[in-house]
Each structure stands twice: as structure tokens, then as C-alpha cells.
Amino acid sequence: MTQAAPQPAGSGQNPPSQPAPRRTPPRQLPGFLAAIYGGRASCNPDQTAAEPGPASELDCLRTVLPPALLAAAEARSREIGIGADRVLIQWGVIDEAAYLRWLAAHTGVTLATSLEFARGDILLSDQQLPYAAEHGLLPLRRDGRLLWGIAPRGFTARRLCRFIASYPAMTPRLRLVSSAQFNDFLIAHAGPPLAHAAANGLGDRCAAMTAGPVPVTRAPWPGRLRQGAAVLGIAAALLLLPPHVMLDAGSTLLAAWFLAFAGLRIAGALAPRPDRRKPARLPDHALPVYTLIVALYREAASVAALLQAINALDYPLEKLQVMLVVEPDDLETRAAIARLGRMSHIQVLVAPNSGPRTKPKALNWALPFARGSLTAVFDAEDRPEPGQLRAAVAAFRGNGENVACVQASLRIDNFSDSWLSRIFAAEYAGQFDVFLPGLAAMRLPLPLGGTSNHFRTKVLREVGGWDAYNVTEDADLGFRLARYGYRTMTLESSTGEEAPVRFGAWLRQRSRWMKGWMQTWSVHMRAPRRLWRESGLRGVLALNILVGGNVLTALACPFLFVELIACLLSNLTAATPNGFLSGQLAPLHIATIAAGYVSTAVVGLMGLAYRGQLRSGWVLLLTPLYWLCLSVAAWRALYQLLREPYRWEKTEHGLARQPRTVPPLGIHAAIRATSRSRRRMHYR
């Protein structure tokens, strides 16, 4: 078997401050590495469902651990489809460094307590470094000799033992290293290019797809001349029109836009849903390795409950990789994580200082280190239902490779704290339980929620990850996936969220969302003809109606209320009423206002009914007040877009007045916890 060379993650164009690309390693890697890793480079070594034969990776521990314990680890290995060494490490019986010492002594492979190599010894270009982080495989050159640094994953240790027994002459070319040391080495020697990719990788790949600063490219002068002439012609034509005609034309256009937005919401609410029967429970050995990424900033109070919810997931912990990404100056959160003790499936990454300090940049920093074929994003306050990962796996397998993302539903746990949290809960219920499933049924692009997104990892890398400069990276990514030809589905599994209770916290969060939607619209409408080619008419309309309509409605709301009050006063005091509710366009304007309220009420009430919270439906009577609040957020967002486009206003968590519940510990997790407590022996 041969192994294909890794493909560059970016466009291949390096920024001036970055070193020139290194020499690309041979396209066909040595056959023994294919034997060790069990397939091509694109096949993650963690993903093998079963490995026949005895657990030879345990031979180095036969004189160290009790036979009954080794037999239990081997049985668990067969049950879940992962190496028995990974099982023992996850159980906490032995740590990875100690296991590698025994493995090195048994096989004769050199154990590298630290990879003492310079950047020039790494035979990968900057764009290929994510390949090394993903696969735990690093080609090195020392004194003219080709060496391979290996951090065992999946069944790597078992295959390594078998191969060395057959080809002992290959032993001097290998170096064993722990996953933590492997990642530390990559960050220490290749941190700048990885940090640059986290902040600017999407812009390097395609400048037209990022909200960040991009070089201005001028069109040829004939094209600019035609554009200028067209603008001047339109302006001259408008100036020749009477003012009342211009106002009527503008109001008609806006009314049509708002009616389309309301109509799409009604259509989404009433769209027929496919018959989703509960899939059969997949056996553990058929489950892939799953990567969970959580970006944290000032979340010391939330970390313990977050990890409790993650550990309660009905998924083999041996097949979970959880990456907590923290900021360099957030010492409190890092200390809170450390106080919880070592958990082998938990990895802490410190985001770099370069680039914007945003959640998407932190997610991009973790993406190269993701080992799972599926990746999910959660937030610090999230409480996912225990079966969510299994449901996502079934959704991906049942709908083909064209489905790149599955969006779980978001549920507000503290809905009874205030009127703001109640209407927020109604909004979320309508959005995630009614509207988004309808959009998915109509095969339209979905503006993703900021959490509980489940992706195919390879597709996430293919489309460039998240835009580090877009403060609603979720909505942007949803439309970008559609432009690449991928579909997004919704998942009938919920994640508990905490709604802002106070207006100040709500305003900061909603202003960021509004600013991000403005960024998303401007990015994807930057080249309308290209958007049309890639997304078609449906994609163009979805972007402009969903994102544009949402923002325009919020911006126009105060003018609507002022005009409405003025019109009512005019009807009371003037002999001849005037205003937008009088005249020939009055029916259109009345229909627009009614459609806005009706669509909001229908979607909200359907969502509350789905959640069993219909008694809170009275809160939708406060929709006009809520719309005014949205308008304040929209105008604040527009101001920030001009002054501080990349500023990330953090949402404060832990302010809920009622205690939030963590999903009950699943039976499989309970069995694991019980068996782990009985086997709590440590060998280091």
C-alpha cells in the first residue's frame, strides 16, 4: 500500500513575513508507514473500525499489569474498535509517556523524550503542517538520514509491533513520541505559520471569501469606466424623477423585501419534513473518532459543568478528542481546567496572540490538531443531550457525502428568568425547531447557529475553516458550504443554552450578531456574479432575504414606528390624512406590517408548542418592544462595523437565576465511571 502526499491546506501563497515553503516530501511514502497507519494519508489512522488479531501492543505490559486488566482492555478494544493501549490510557491505568517507555523498550524503537530538531529538519511546507498534526506523523532529516516521528493513534502501536517483528531493520528510522510532545514540538517550531493560517488562512486561499483586510485589486480601466457610467446614469435617472415617485419606489422595494422575508419564514414553518425514523443504535466499534472543540475566554465558572456534560455523552470516551482553546492571558480559566485533574481525552491549546482575538480564530487554531473524521463545536455554557453525537453520526451516514454539516437544535434553559429570556427562548424555538428544519427541507443554505455544529472534518478543511475576522463565523460558514456545493441538515437533538437575562448582556451579544450578519452579507455579495455561478438563484435569494432582510428589518424598525405614530396622529388631527398608511400604497404597507407580525407569531408559537412551552406564548405580544431592542442592536452594530469591525464582544455566562441542569449521566458513561474507579491503579 502506498501513501499519498498531503495536499496544501491553503493557496500556496505565503505572506512576505513567512519563510519559503520547504521541500515537498516524496509523493509515495515508504510502504512500512502505510503498513503502520493502515491506509492512505487521507484515511485518519484513528478511523479503523476493527483490527483482527491479538493485541500485540500489550505485550510490553505483560509483566507490568495484571493479566485480568490486560484481558479487559483487549476486550474493550474489540468492542469499540480502537487500540488496547488507547483503552488503558483512557482508563487512567497508565499514562501515555509511561506506555511509550515500555513500548520502546519492547520494540527497540528510540523513544524521543523531546524531538530535538530544527525547523529546517522538518520536511513539510508550512501548508502541510496540519497533515502532521492530524496524523501524528512527521518526516524529519538528520545528518542526511530520513527519520519519522510517530505519535501512536488508533491501532498504530499494534501495527508497529507487528511490522518491527517482521522488518527489524526499519527500527533505527523511527522515533516514538507522545501526542502532547508531538503537538508541543509543532507549535514550538512551526507556531508562526500555524498562527498565520488560523488568522489568515481563508484570506490566503480566497481573499473574496473573508471579512478581513484584503488587498485591493483594481479592475481594468474599461471595466471601471463602464461601472462609473452605469452609476452616473442611474443617479441621473433618479434625479429626474419627482420626489414622491422616488419615495414610493423605495418604499415599494423595501416592502417587497420585507414581505419576501416574512413569506420565507412562513414557508419554512409549513414546509413538509422528511420522515425521520430513529436510526438503529450503532455499535461502538462502528463509531468514528469524534473531535469536540470549545473556545473559552473568561469561563472559569463554566468549565466544570461543561466537562461534566461532555463526559455524560453517550459515546465511548476512548473515541473522543476534546480540545479546549484558551487565550494566553486567561489564567483563571486555565487554572480552573487544571484543578479538574488530568483526563486523557481532554487537550488544552493556547491560542496565539497574532491576528484578531475572536472565537473563529481560536477554532482555526485547533482545527489542524483534530484527529476525528467528525468535528463538533460547543460553547462553554452548552449542555448537549447525551445522544447527540450518535445521532449526528447516523445523520451523516444516512444522507451521503454531500451533507457536510448537521446543526443540532438550541434550547434555552433559563427561559423563565425574565421577559427577555422568555422571548429569546421563543425566538430560539422558532428558529431551530421550526424555521431551520424548513430551510433544510427546501434545500436552502442555512445560517448556522454558533454552537452544536457537526462537520465532516475533511470538508471543513477543504472550505478553509472559519473566517477569523467574521464575528458570526457560523452564518458565514453555512453560506460558504453551500457555495462549495455542500448541504446542511438539522438534527432532532437539543443543546441547552443560557439566554442573557439583563438588557446590557443581550445588547452586546445581539450587536455582535448583527455586525456579523452585515459582514456575511457584504462578503458574499462582494462578487454577485460569482455568487450566482456557485449558488444559483436560490442561494442568492436566500442570502439576501435571510441575512439582508433580517438586518434591514431591524434598521428600518424605528422609522416604521415614527411614521406609524405620525400617521395615526395625522388621522386624528388633520382633515386629510397623510403618511404611509394613506394613499395608493397603504394596502401594501399594511400587509407588510401584518406579515411581519404574523410570521413572527406563527414561527414562535410553533416552536414553543414543539418545546411544550406554549403557556409562554403570551410573551410574543411584546414583539414590538423586542423589535425596537433589535433595532438598537442593529444601529449599534452598524456603528461598530465602521469603527471596530473585528471587535468581539463576549457574552457573559453564569448569570441565570434558576439553576441549570446537566444531562443525566448515560448508562454507558456510568459503567465506565464505575469500572474506572475499581481499576484506579496508576503506572508511571
ZAMARGU-4260 file (C-alpha; in steps of 0.2 Angstrom, whole numbers, plus 5000, padded with zeros to 4 digits):
<rodrens>
0) 5000/5000/5000 | 5006/5017/4996 | 5003/5034/5005 | 4998/5050/4995 | 5007/5066/4999
5) 4997/5078/5009 | 4989/5092/4999 | 4992/5110/5004 | 4979/5117/5015 | 4980/5135/5008
10) 4983/5143/4991 | 5002/5140/4992 | 5005/5159/4993 | 5015/5163/5008 | 5014/5180/5016
15) 5031/5190/5015 | 5035/5188/5033 | 5034/5169/5032 | 5048/5158/5027 | 5048/5150/5010
20) 5040/5133/5008 | 5050/5118/5012 | 5054/5104/5000 | 5039/5093/4997 | 5042/5075/5004
25) 5041/5061/4991 | 5023/5058/4985 | 5025/5040/4989 | 5030/5037/5007 | 5038/5021/5012
30) 5027/5006/5012 | 5031/5002/5030 | 5022/5018/5036 | 5007/5013/5026 | 5008/4996/5035
35) 5009/5005/5052 | 4995/5018/5048 | 4984/5006/5038 | 4980/5016/5023 | 4982/5032/5013
40) 4986/5048/5021 | 4968/5054/5019 | 4962/5040/5030 | 4964/5045/5048 | 4973/5032/5057
45) 4960/5033/5071 | 4946/5028/5060 | 4949/5010/5058 | 4933/5001/5064 | 4942/4984/5068
50) 4959/4976/5068 | 4960/4957/5068 | 4972/4948/5078 | 4979/4948/5096 | 4983/4964/5104
55) 5002/4964/5102 | 5003/4982/5108 | 5000/4975/5126 | 5015/4963/5125 | 5026/4976/5133
60) 5015/4976/5148 | 5013/4958/5151 | 5025/4959/5166 | 5019/4976/5172 | 5000/4975/5173
65) 4988/4961/5180 | 4983/4948/5166 | 4964/4951/5170 | 4966/4970/5167 | 4975/4967/5151
70) 4961/4955/5146 | 4948/4968/5150 | 4957/4981/5139 | 4959/4969/5125 | 4940/4965/5126
75) 4936/4984/5126 | 4947/4986/5111 | 4937/4973/5101 | 4921/4981/5107 | 4924/4999/5102
80) 4937/4996/5088 | 4952/5005/5095 | 4969/5000/5101 | 4970/4992/5118 | 4984/5004/5123
85) 4972/5019/5120 | 4960/5010/5131 | 4972/5008/5146 | 4977/5026/5144 | 4959/5032/5144
90) 4955/5022/5159 | 4969/5031/5168 | 4978/5015/5172 | 4994/5021/5163 | 4999/5037/5156
95) 5005/5039/5138 | 5023/5043/5142 | 5024/5028/5153 | 5017/5016/5140 | 5028/5023/5127
100) 5043/5019/5138 | 5038/5001/5139 | 5034/5000/5121 | 5051/5007/5116 | 5060/4995/5127
105) 5050/4981/5120 | 5052/4985/5101 | 5069/4993/5101 | 5062/5009/5094 | 5070/5025/5100
110) 5059/5035/5112 | 5061/5053/5109 | 5058/5062/5126 | 5059/5078/5115 | 5061/5080/5097
115) 5077/5090/5096 | 5076/5095/5078 | 5076/5112/5070 | 5063/5119/5058 | 5074/5116/5044
120) 5074/5097/5048 | 5055/5096/5045 | 5052/5090/5028 | 5035/5098/5026 | 5030/5115/5020
125) 5020/5127/5031 | 5004/5122/5022 | 5007/5104/5025 | 5010/5105/5044 | 4991/5102/5048
130) 4994/5085/5040 | 5007/5081/5053 | 4996/5087/5067 | 4981/5077/5061 | 4991/5060/5058
135) 5004/5061/5071 | 5017/5058/5058 | 5032/5069/5055 | 5046/5066/5041 | 5062/5073/5048
140) 5080/5073/5041 | 5096/5072/5052 | 5113/5070/5045 | 5107/5065/5028 | 5095/5052/5036
145) 5077/5051/5034 | 5068/5048/5050 | 5050/5048/5055 | 5042/5054/5071 | 5027/5044/5076
150) 5014/5048/5089 | 5003/5032/5091 | 4985/5034/5087 | 4971/5021/5085 | 4979/5005/5080
155) 4996/5012/5076 | 5005/5004/5091 | 4998/4986/5086 | 5004/4988/5068 | 5020/4995/5073
160) 5024/4980/5084 | 5019/4968/5070 | 5029/4977/5057 | 5045/4978/5068 | 5044/4960/5071
165) 5044/4956/5053 | 5056/4970/5047 | 5068/4975/5062 | 5080/4984/5050 | 5067/4998/5050
170) 5069/5001/5068 | 5083/5015/5068 | 5072/5026/5056 | 5058/5028/5069 | 5056/5039/5084
175) 5042/5037/5096 | 5034/5052/5104 | 5019/5056/5115 | 5004/5066/5107 | 5007/5080/5119
180) 5026/5082/5115 | 5022/5080/5096 | 5010/5095/5097 | 5022/5105/5108 | 5036/5102/5095
185) 5025/5108/5081 | 5019/5123/5090 | 5037/5127/5096 | 5045/5125/5079 | 5030/5129/5067
190) 5019/5141/5078 | 5021/5156/5067 | 5014/5148/5051 | 5001/5139/5060 | 4995/5155/5069
195) 4995/5164/5052 | 4984/5150/5045 | 4972/5152/5060 | 4970/5170/5057 | 4973/5172/5038
200) 4971/5155/5030 | 4954/5159/5022 | 4960/5175/5015 | 4976/5167/5008 | 4965/5154/5000
205) 4952/5166/4993 | 4953/5184/4998 | 4935/5187/4992 | 4928/5175/5005 | 4935/5184/5021
210) 4928/5199/5030 | 4946/5203/5035 | 4958/5216/5027 | 4961/5210/5009 | 4972/5219/4996
215) 4963/5230/4984 | 4963/5224/4966 | 4958/5236/4954 | 4948/5231/4938 | 4955/5236/4921
220) 4950/5254/4917 | 4937/5250/4903 | 4928/5240/4916 | 4929/5254/4929 | 4923/5266/4916
225) 4908/5256/4912 | 4904/5254/4930 | 4905/5273/4933 | 4895/5277/4918 | 4881/5265/4924
230) 4881/5273/4942 | 4880/5290/4935 | 4866/5285/4923 | 4856/5278/4937 | 4859/5293/4948
235) 4854/5305/4934 | 4838/5295/4930 | 4833/5296/4949 | 4836/5314/4950 | 4824/5317/4935
240) 4810/5308/4945 | 4798/5318/4956 | 4802/5316/4974 | 4786/5307/4978 | 4789/5294/4964
245) 4806/5290/4971 | 4799/5288/4989 | 4785/5277/4983 | 4798/5267/4973 | 4809/5265/4988
250) 4795/5260/5000 | 4788/5248/4987 | 4805/5239/4985 | 4808/5238/5004 | 4790/5232/5007
255) 4793/5218/4994 | 4809/5214/5003 | 4801/5213/5020 | 4786/5203/5013 | 4799/5190/5005
260) 4807/5189/5022 | 4790/5185/5031 | 4785/5174/5017 | 4801/5163/5018 | 4798/5161/5037
265) 4780/5155/5034 | 4786/5144/5020 | 4800/5137/5031 | 4787/5134/5045 | 4775/5125/5034
270) 4787/5115/5024 | 4785/5096/5024 | 4798/5087/5035 | 4805/5071/5029 | 4800/5056/5039
275) 4815/5054/5051 | 4814/5037/5060 | 4825/5035/5074 | 4840/5025/5067 | 4846/5009/5075
280) 4859/5011/5088 | 4876/5009/5080 | 4888/4998/5089 | 4903/5006/5097 | 4916/4999/5085
285) 4907/5007/5071 | 4908/5024/5078 | 4922/5036/5072 | 4933/5046/5082 | 4924/5062/5086
290) 4933/5079/5089 | 4925/5092/5100 | 4932/5110/5100 | 4927/5123/5113 | 4934/5140/5113
295) 4935/5148/5130 | 4938/5165/5137 | 4935/5170/5155 | 4924/5154/5158 | 4932/5148/5174
300) 4915/5146/5182 | 4908/5136/5167 | 4922/5124/5164 | 4917/5110/5177 | 4899/5109/5171
305) 4904/5109/5153 | 4916/5094/5155 | 4903/5086/5166 | 4891/5087/5151 | 4904/5081/5139
310) 4908/5066/5150 | 4890/5062/5151 | 4889/5060/5132 | 4883/5043/5126 | 4899/5040/5116
315) 4915/5030/5120 | 4927/5042/5129 | 4941/5032/5120 | 4935/5039/5104 | 4933/5057/5110
320) 4945/5071/5107 | 4941/5086/5117 | 4951/5102/5113 | 4948/5117/5125 | 4956/5133/5117
325) 4960/5146/5129 | 4968/5164/5127 | 4986/5167/5133 | 4981/5180/5146 | 4966/5169/5153
330) 4975/5162/5168 | 4959/5159/5178 | 4951/5148/5165 | 4967/5138/5163 | 4969/5136/5182
335) 4950/5130/5183 | 4954/5117/5170 | 4970/5111/5179 | 4960/5110/5195 | 4949/5097/5187
340) 4963/5085/5185 | 4971/5076/5170 | 4959/5067/5158 | 4967/5059/5144 | 4953/5064/5131
345) 4955/5082/5136 | 4968/5093/5127 | 4971/5112/5131 | 4978/5123/5117 | 4983/5141/5120
350) 4978/5152/5105 | 4991/5163/5098 | 4992/5182/5101 | 4993/5186/5082 | 4978/5191/5072
355) 4961/5196/5079 | 4955/5189/5096 | 4940/5180/5090 | 4931/5164/5093 | 4934/5158/5075
360) 4952/5161/5076 | 4953/5150/5091 | 4943/5137/5082 | 4955/5138/5067 | 4970/5136/5079
365) 4963/5119/5085 | 4957/5113/5068 | 4975/5106/5062 | 4976/5095/5078 | 4958/5087/5075
370) 4960/5069/5074 | 4942/5064/5072 | 4933/5062/5055 | 4919/5072/5063 | 4921/5088/5072
375) 4908/5097/5083 | 4909/5115/5090 | 4902/5119/5108 | 4902/5134/5119 | 4906/5135/5137
380) 4888/5135/5143 | 4882/5121/5132 | 4873/5106/5139 | 4871/5094/5124 | 4859/5079/5125
385) 4869/5063/5129 | 4864/5055/5112 | 4868/5070/5101 | 4885/5063/5094 | 4877/5046/5090
390) 4863/5055/5081 | 4875/5066/5071 | 4885/5050/5066 | 4868/5042/5060 | 4863/5058/5050
395) 4880/5059/5041 | 4880/5040/5036 | 4861/5041/5031 | 4862/5056/5019 | 4878/5054/5009
400) 4894/5063/5007 | 4886/5079/5001 | 4880/5083/5018 | 4894/5092/5026 | 4886/5099/5042
405) 4872/5094/5054 | 4865/5108/5065 | 4858/5102/5082 | 4844/5112/5090 | 4847/5125/5103
410) 4836/5126/5118 | 4835/5140/5131 | 4836/5133/5149 | 4833/5148/5159 | 4818/5155/5149
415) 4808/5159/5165 | 4821/5172/5172 | 4814/5187/5163 | 4803/5193/5149 | 4819/5195/5139
420) 4824/5177/5142 | 4806/5171/5138 | 4806/5180/5121 | 4823/5174/5117 | 4818/5156/5121
425) 4803/5159/5109 | 4814/5166/5096 | 4826/5151/5098 | 4812/5138/5097 | 4805/5145/5082
430) 4822/5147/5073 | 4830/5130/5077 | 4814/5119/5079 | 4804/5126/5065 | 4812/5138/5053
435) 4829/5130/5050 | 4822/5112/5048 | 4811/5120/5035 | 4825/5128/5026 | 4834/5112/5026
440) 4819/5103/5019 | 4819/5116/5005 | 4837/5113/5002 | 4842/5131/5005 | 4858/5137/5013
445) 4857/5138/5032 | 4864/5152/5043 | 4871/5140/5056 | 4870/5143/5075 | 4886/5147/5084
450) 4887/5130/5093 | 4882/5112/5091 | 4888/5112/5073 | 4894/5095/5067 | 4905/5094/5052
455) 4914/5082/5041 | 4932/5087/5046 | 4939/5085/5029 | 4926/5096/5021 | 4929/5109/5035
460) 4947/5110/5030 | 4943/5110/5012 | 4932/5126/5013 | 4945/5135/5023 | 4938/5133/5041
465) 4931/5148/5049 | 4933/5166/5045 | 4943/5173/5059 | 4938/5191/5055 | 4919/5187/5054
470) 4910/5189/5071 | 4896/5177/5066 | 4908/5164/5058 | 4893/5152/5059 | 4882/5160/5047
475) 4896/5164/5035 | 4902/5146/5035 | 4884/5140/5032 | 4883/5150/5016 | 4901/5146/5011
480) 4897/5127/5012 | 4883/5130/5000 | 4894/5139/4988 | 4905/5124/4988 | 4891/5113/4984
485) 4888/5105/5001 | 4871/5103/5011 | 4867/5106/5029 | 4854/5097/5038 | 4846/5099/5055
490) 4846/5087/5069 | 4832/5082/5081 | 4844/5083/5096 | 4845/5098/5108 | 4859/5108/5117
495) 4854/5118/5132 | 4859/5136/5131 | 4859/5151/5143 | 4850/5166/5137 | 4855/5184/5143
500) 4845/5190/5157 | 4850/5208/5158 | 4847/5220/5143 | 4866/5225/5143 | 4872/5207/5140
505) 4858/5204/5127 | 4863/5220/5118 | 4881/5216/5117 | 4878/5199/5110 | 4864/5204/5098
510) 4875/5219/5092 | 4889/5206/5088 | 4877/5195/5079 | 4870/5210/5068 | 4888/5216/5064
515) 4892/5198/5059 | 4877/5197/5048 | 4882/5213/5040 | 4899/5206/5037 | 4892/5190/5030
520) 4881/5199/5018 | 4895/5211/5012 | 4907/5196/5009 | 4896/5185/4999 | 4889/5199/4989
525) 4906/5206/4985 | 4906/5197/4969 | 4887/5194/4964 | 4890/5185/4948 | 4902/5173/4956
530) 4889/5170/4970 | 4876/5167/4956 | 4888/5154/4947 | 4892/5145/4963 | 4875/5146/4972
535) 4862/5149/4959 | 4846/5159/4960 | 4841/5150/4976 | 4857/5154/4985 | 4857/5172/4980
540) 4839/5174/4986 | 4842/5165/5002 | 4857/5176/5006 | 4848/5192/5003 | 4831/5188/5010
545) 4838/5179/5026 | 4853/5190/5030 | 4848/5206/5021 | 4830/5205/5026 | 4835/5202/5045
550) 4846/5217/5045 | 4836/5229/5035 | 4820/5225/5045 | 4830/5229/5061 | 4837/5245/5054
555) 4820/5251/5047 | 4810/5247/5063 | 4812/5265/5071 | 4807/5274/5056 | 4792/5262/5054
560) 4787/5266/5072 | 4789/5285/5070 | 4780/5285/5053 | 4766/5274/5061 | 4764/5286/5076
565) 4764/5301/5064 | 4751/5294/5053 | 4740/5290/5067 | 4741/5307/5074 | 4738/5314/5057
570) 4722/5304/5055 | 4716/5311/5072 | 4720/5329/5069 | 4721/5333/5050 | 4706/5334/5039
575) 4716/5325/5025 | 4726/5310/5032 | 4744/5308/5026 | 4758/5296/5029 | 4762/5279/5023
580) 4746/5271/5029 | 4736/5283/5017 | 4736/5284/4998 | 4738/5271/4985 | 4752/5261/4994
585) 4743/5259/5010 | 4737/5241/5007 | 4754/5236/5003 | 4762/5244/5019 | 4748/5237/5030
590) 4751/5220/5023 | 4769/5221/5026 | 4767/5226/5044 | 4754/5212/5046 | 4765/5199/5038
595) 4780/5203/5049 | 4769/5201/5065 | 4760/5185/5059 | 4776/5177/5053 | 4785/5180/5070
600) 4770/5174/5079 | 4767/5158/5069 | 4785/5153/5070 | 4787/5157/5088 | 4771/5148/5093
605) 4775/5133/5083 | 4792/5132/5091 | 4785/5135/5109 | 4772/5121/5105 | 4786/5109/5100
610) 4795/5113/5116 | 4780/5111/5127 | 4781/5129/5132 | 4765/5136/5124 | 4760/5144/5140
615) 4774/5156/5137 | 4766/5161/5121 | 4760/5177/5129 | 4777/5184/5128 | 4775/5186/5109
620) 4763/5201/5112 | 4779/5210/5117 | 4786/5208/5099 | 4785/5227/5095 | 4796/5231/5110
625) 4808/5217/5106 | 4809/5224/5088 | 4814/5241/5095 | 4828/5232/5105 | 4834/5223/5089
630) 4834/5240/5081 | 4845/5247/5094 | 4857/5232/5092 | 4857/5234/5073 | 4861/5253/5073
635) 4875/5249/5086 | 4881/5235/5076 | 4882/5247/5060 | 4892/5260/5070 | 4904/5246/5076
640) 4906/5239/5059 | 4913/5256/5053 | 4924/5259/5069 | 4928/5242/5076 | 4923/5229/5063
645) 4933/5214/5071 | 4930/5218/5089 | 4922/5203/5098 | 4910/5207/5112 | 4910/5192/5124
650) 4893/5186/5130 | 4894/5184/5149 | 4888/5167/5156 | 4883/5161/5173 | 4870/5174/5176
655) 4855/5163/5175 | 4844/5165/5191 | 4837/5147/5190 | 4850/5133/5192 | 4854/5124/5175
660) 4853/5105/5174 | 4867/5095/5167 | 4861/5080/5156 | 4860/5064/5167 | 4875/5053/5166
665) 4871/5040/5152 | 4871/5022/5157 | 4887/5018/5147 | 4896/5033/5155 | 4891/5027/5172
670) 4898/5010/5169 | 4914/5017/5163 | 4915/5028/5178 | 4911/5013/5190 | 4924/5002/5181
675) 4937/5016/5181 | 4935/5018/5200 | 4938/5000/5203 | 4954/5000/5192 | 4961/5016/5198
680) 4979/5010/5198 | 4992/5021/5190 | 5009/5016/5182 | 5021/5030/5178
</rodrens>
